[in-house]
């Protein structure tokens, strides 16, 4: 979900002494990162608290670092957290608020074709049968409530 790139020029353009405004995280990405943490284990633990079936596997996954391939594949949960963040960010982007709207647009919300294939795989549904329900009944309403409250606070000022 996050795009980390190496800058060839400093963010201030190399202009020492001149202050530049902070780089703000995209509003949709901020909405998608429901815990506010960049640590996937924090997000996975939150999913476990919310009752996502199989979330314990995301929190307690085996961290095999015995080979280069194992290291590349060691954070199997990272893509699931990133996919969930992408789904939420896209729900915000497209202003989808209800379970019906989300469920009618699942593949669009997922975005990444590899994630679409993985999440639509019956094996994924066996591991996380309440994946979409966790999003539509727990995280999404909470995120919209926080977002709407923040907009009311701004309007009051």
For each residue, the residues with C-beta under 8 A, 3 or more apart:
1: 29 32 33 82 85 86 89
2: 29 38
3:
4:
5:
6:
7: 10 11
8:
9: 13 14
10: 7 13 14
11: 7 20 23
12: 15 16 18 19 20
13: 9 10 20
14: 9 10
15: 12 18
16: 12
17:
18: 12 15
19: 12
20: 11 12 13
21:
22:
23: 11
24:
25: 29 30 33
26: 29 30 89
27: 30 31 92
28: 31 32 89 90 92 93
29: 1 2 25 26 32 33 85 89
30: 25 26 27 33
31: 27 28 34 88 89 91 92 143 147
32: 1 28 29 84 85 86 87 88 89 90 92
33: 1 25 29 30 36 37 38 43 85 88
34: 31 43 46 85 88 139 142 143
35: 42 43 46
36: 33
37: 33 42 43
38: 2 33
39: 42 43
40: 43 44 58 75 77 78 81 82
41: 44 45 58 59 77
42: 35 37 39 45 46
43: 33 34 35 37 39 40 46 47 81 84 85
44: 40 41 47 48 55 58 59 77 81
45: 41 42 48 49 55 59
46: 34 35 42 43 49 50
47: 43 44 50 52 55 58 84 134
48: 44 45 51 52 55 56 58 59
49: 45 46
50: 46 47 55 134 138 139
51: 48 55 130 134 138
52: 47 48 55 128 130 131 134
53: 127 128 129 130
54: 57 58 127 128
55: 44 45 47 48 50 51 52 58 59 128
56: 48 59 60
57: 54 60 61 77 127
58: 40 41 44 47 48 54 55 61 77 80 81
59: 41 44 45 48 55 56 77
60: 56 57
61: 57 58 74 75 76 77
62:
63: 74
64: 67 70 74
65: 70 71 74
66: 70
67: 64 70 71
68: 71 72
69: 72 73
70: 64 65 66 67 73 74
71: 65 67 68 74
72: 68 69
73: 69 70 76
74: 61 63 64 65 70 71
75: 40 61 78 79
76: 61 73 79 80
77: 40 41 44 57 58 59 61 80 81
78: 40 75 81 82
79: 75 76 82 83 115 118
80: 58 76 77 83 84 128
81: 40 43 44 58 77 78 84 85
82: 1 40 78 79 85 86
83: 79 80 86 87 110 112 115 118 119
84: 32 43 47 80 81 87 88 135 139
85: 1 29 32 33 34 43 81 82 88 89
86: 1 32 82 83 89 90 109 110 111 112 115
87: 32 83 84 90 91 102 109 110 135
88: 31 32 33 34 84 85 91 92 135 139 140 143
89: 1 26 28 29 31 32 85 86 92 93
90: 28 32 86 87 93 94 96 108 109 110 111
91: 31 87 88 94 96 97 102 109 135 140
92: 27 28 31 32 88 89 95 143 147
93: 28 89 90
94: 90 91 105 108 109
95: 92
96: 90 91 101 102 105 109
97: 91 101 140 141 144
98: 101 102 136
99: 102 103 133 136 137
100: 103 104
101: 96 97 98 104 105
102: 87 91 96 98 99 105 106 109 132 135 136 140
103: 99 100 106 132 136
104: 100 101
105: 94 96 101 102 108 109
106: 102 103 109 110 119 132
107: 110 116 120
108: 90 94 105 111
109: 86 87 90 91 94 96 102 105 106
110: 83 86 87 90 106 107 115 116 119
111: 86 90 108 115 116
112: 83 86 115 116
113: 116 117
114: 117 118
115: 79 83 86 110 111 112 118 119
116: 107 110 111 112 113 119 120
117: 113 114 120 121
118: 79 83 114 115 121 124
119: 83 106 110 115 116 124 131
120: 107 116 117 124
121: 117 118 124 125
122: 125 126
123: 126 127
124: 118 119 120 121 127 128 131
125: 121 122 128 129 131
126: 122 123 129
127: 53 54 57 123 124
128: 52 53 54 55 80 124 125 131
129: 53 125 126
130: 51 52 53 133 134
131: 52 119 124 125 128 134 135
132: 102 103 106 135 136
133: 99 130 136 137 138
134: 47 50 51 52 130 131 137 138 139
135: 84 87 88 91 102 131 132 138 139 140
136: 98 99 102 103 132 133 140 141
137: 99 133 134 140 141
138: 50 51 133 134 135 141 142
139: 34 50 84 88 134 135 142 143
140: 88 91 97 102 135 136 137 143 144
141: 97 136 137 138 144 145
142: 34 138 139 145 146
143: 31 34 88 92 139 140 146 147
144: 97 140 141 147 148
145: 141 142 148 149
146: 142 143 149 150
147: 31 92 143 144 150 151
148: 144 145 151 152
149: 145 146 152 153
150: 146 147 153 154
151: 147 148 154 155
152: 148 149 155 156
153: 149 150 156 157
154: 150 151 157
155: 151 152
156: 152 153
157: 153 154
